[in-house]
Amino acid sequence: MKIGALLKYWRTNKGFTYYRVAQKSGIDADYIKKIEESTEENEPNIKIETLERIAEAIGVPAASLINNNEEIEYLTESERKVIEIFRRYGKKEQDAFINLLDLLTVKNN
């Protein structure tokens, strides 16, 4: 997936409008829409700082906007689902999830 498609996926998945993301990120709503509607031929040059601000406004890691999920192609359906759910959350929640998994691992050993 290209950046625009990933941005649209995460924005709609989180229930945000262009305007809400614009308000939270300080990035113009029309620019956010332009990114989402871009194709491979007309994808705008986007600064990393801009992606980071948009990602933070949506509440996802910036890598979620540039990662095309190719690396999870070989995972089981359960593994893929865990990763997709994990990526919906911010760093604080992801760290809590990792700590929970660590506790479960220690308990089961």
C-alpha positions as CSV (number, residue, x, y, z in Angstrom):
1,M,0.0,0.0,0.0
2,K,1.1,3.5,-0.7
3,I,1.2,6.2,2.0
4,G,-2.1,7.7,0.9
5,A,-3.9,4.4,1.1
6,L,-2.4,3.7,4.5
7,L,-3.3,7.1,5.8
8,K,-6.9,6.7,4.6
9,Y,-7.0,3.2,6.2
10,W,-5.8,4.4,9.6
11,R,-7.8,7.6,9.6
12,T,-11.1,5.9,8.8
13,N,-10.2,2.9,11.1
14,K,-9.8,5.3,13.9
15,G,-13.0,7.2,13.0
16,F,-11.3,10.5,12.2
17,T,-12.4,13.1,9.6
18,Y,-10.0,15.1,7.5
19,Y,-10.8,18.1,9.6
20,R,-10.3,16.4,12.9
21,V,-6.8,15.2,11.8
22,A,-6.1,18.7,10.5
23,Q,-7.1,20.3,13.8
24,K,-5.0,17.8,15.9
25,S,-2.0,17.9,13.6
26,G,-1.9,21.4,12.4
27,I,-1.7,20.1,8.8
28,D,-4.2,21.5,6.3
29,A,-7.2,19.2,5.7
30,D,-7.0,19.7,1.9
31,Y,-3.3,18.5,2.0
32,I,-4.3,15.4,4.0
33,K,-7.0,14.7,1.4
34,K,-4.5,15.2,-1.4
35,I,-2.1,12.7,0.2
36,E,-4.9,10.1,0.6
37,E,-6.1,10.6,-3.0
38,S,-2.6,10.4,-4.5
39,T,-1.5,7.6,-6.8
40,E,1.9,6.2,-7.5
41,E,2.2,8.7,-10.4
42,N,1.2,11.8,-8.4
43,E,2.2,11.0,-4.8
44,P,3.4,14.3,-3.2
45,N,6.7,14.6,-1.5
46,I,5.9,14.4,2.2
47,K,8.2,15.4,4.9
48,I,8.8,12.9,7.7
49,E,7.8,15.6,10.2
50,T,4.5,15.9,8.5
51,L,3.8,12.2,8.6
52,E,4.8,12.1,12.3
53,R,2.4,14.9,13.1
54,I,-0.4,13.2,11.2
55,A,0.3,9.8,12.8
56,E,0.4,11.3,16.2
57,A,-3.0,13.1,15.6
58,I,-4.5,9.8,14.5
59,G,-2.9,7.9,17.3
60,V,-0.8,5.4,15.4
61,P,3.0,4.9,15.1
62,A,4.4,6.9,12.1
63,A,5.7,3.6,10.7
64,S,2.0,2.6,10.2
65,L,1.8,5.2,7.5
66,I,4.8,4.0,5.5
67,N,4.7,0.2,6.2
68,N,3.0,-1.8,3.5
69,N,2.7,-4.9,5.6
70,E,4.8,-7.0,3.2
71,E,6.7,-8.5,6.1
72,I,3.5,-10.0,7.7
73,E,2.7,-11.9,4.5
74,Y,4.2,-15.1,5.8
75,L,2.5,-15.0,9.3
76,T,-0.4,-17.2,10.4
77,E,-3.8,-15.6,10.4
78,S,-3.6,-15.3,14.2
79,E,-0.2,-13.7,14.1
80,R,-1.4,-11.2,11.5
81,K,-4.5,-10.3,13.5
82,V,-2.4,-9.7,16.7
83,I,-0.1,-7.4,14.7
84,E,-2.9,-5.5,13.1
85,I,-4.6,-5.0,16.5
86,F,-1.3,-4.0,18.1
87,R,-0.7,-1.3,15.4
88,R,-4.0,0.4,16.2
89,Y,-2.6,1.7,19.5
90,G,-0.1,4.2,20.5
91,K,3.3,3.6,22.1
92,K,1.9,3.6,25.7
93,E,-0.7,1.0,25.0
94,Q,1.8,-1.1,22.9
95,D,4.3,-1.0,25.8
96,A,1.5,-2.2,28.2
97,F,0.6,-5.0,25.8
98,I,4.3,-6.1,25.6
99,N,4.5,-6.1,29.4
100,L,1.4,-8.2,29.6
101,L,2.8,-10.7,27.2
102,D,6.1,-10.8,29.2
103,L,4.1,-11.5,32.4
104,L,2.2,-14.3,30.7
105,T,5.4,-15.8,29.4
106,V,7.0,-15.7,32.9
107,K,3.8,-17.2,34.5
108,N,3.7,-20.1,32.0
109,N,7.4,-21.0,32.4
